[in-house]
């Protein structure tokens, strides 16, 4: 099935996209927008499988622009918080044919596109337009090799994942991958056209794009698109959106839980069918707090970019949710692989491996990463876990080096390399340290060159000029020597624990 076909479920007059203070867009309007966008891109010589980067603020136009582009070309939503260097890397790596930004955008992405000769398309929103309704600025006409709606096997979306190397890996997802994942999430959560999702997730990350947007649209239900998470405005949005559910990362649930007491009236007015959490481990105590506050089940799921998000999920009642477990296979098949390569039985700990129709065909232009990641037809997640006798998966650890900062992933090697560019830095190791709210925070240990002096703040500012703020180490320790493990190698995983570094740990009730 193609993505366009996926959008046919919603009734013409049913609301597809809504937003604070805006008139809603119905499915008839959304489908017309998809057709018009396909025609505009094709007329400008941009067609199937061509890469189009999107840098837009979160909100209804980001949602519709992504959906419309994914139906026609290879869409590549990028984090608007990236710095110039990052945009240049991504636009170049994608071989982007165009970059879509809002009208008059001051984003450094525009400068990066101009430098690389990438066409810049401005997204124009008319005064009083329905939520998500847009047109493109005038584009020069050009012949299009392969136009019309994208086919299921075409690349519909390209995202990057932080890898074990310093450069992010390019993950192409076909229309078929996205359709399979959206359908599976919709089935897990039993979406109906009556549902209204309150989207607070960023729409450049797989979680928001699939669970927040495509899955509910596939069921003909409504998505209320906010400008992004804001714990103070969350309850106001609840009153306006009248949602039946929302999905978020644990850090957001924590901030929402801390304000629940003052918003009991709003909570009473809008009973939710369920709340969903994914992208990082949800502390069991917080699950309890959210369930009590919303009087609704908290459905914890386990997702990953390479699997087009959902891999496992706890089920809705009356089936059992298990705290501390990310649920049962919820899309791809799940196996636990032992060190000798064989699949392990229930109760045994090994690497979580997956296979199925939502899993990417492979990283682009990266045979080394593919050779490491795909084995005997399975994709290795780099997570360590265990299945119980009833097929519920628990994540017990991580074999890969990424830092999971409240759902945002940081590659420590990317930051190592930047810090090494500083004239005073001789050696560095970036690692994740436990953090009370975020789960993990970025930290670093640095050895300075003899006779050099440099403050934590100076190094942080040096990194912040090159990468988005969330990747900057919040704590930098200056040492005479980097700690080597028993094997003589630097070991990032578990380093914070070994040296006793942390930013507090989560305590129930103490928010
Ligand atoms: P991403 O590609 O950003 O979605 O990140 C995928 C990674 O996030 C997974 O490989 C896990 O390490 C982590 N992750 C996602 N969901 C969960 C969860 N429910 N519990 C623990 N870790 C999770």
Boltz pocket constraint, residues with backbone or C-beta under 6 A from the ligand:
constraints:
  - pocket:
      binder: B
      contacts: [[A, 161], [A, 206], [A, 207], [A, 277], [A, 278], [A, 279], [A, 280], [A, 281], [A, 282], [A, 300], [A, 301], [A, 302], [A, 303], [A, 304], [A, 305], [A, 306], [A, 326], [A, 381], [A, 382], [A, 383], [A, 395], [A, 398], [A, 404], [A, 407], [A, 409]]
      max_distance: 6.0
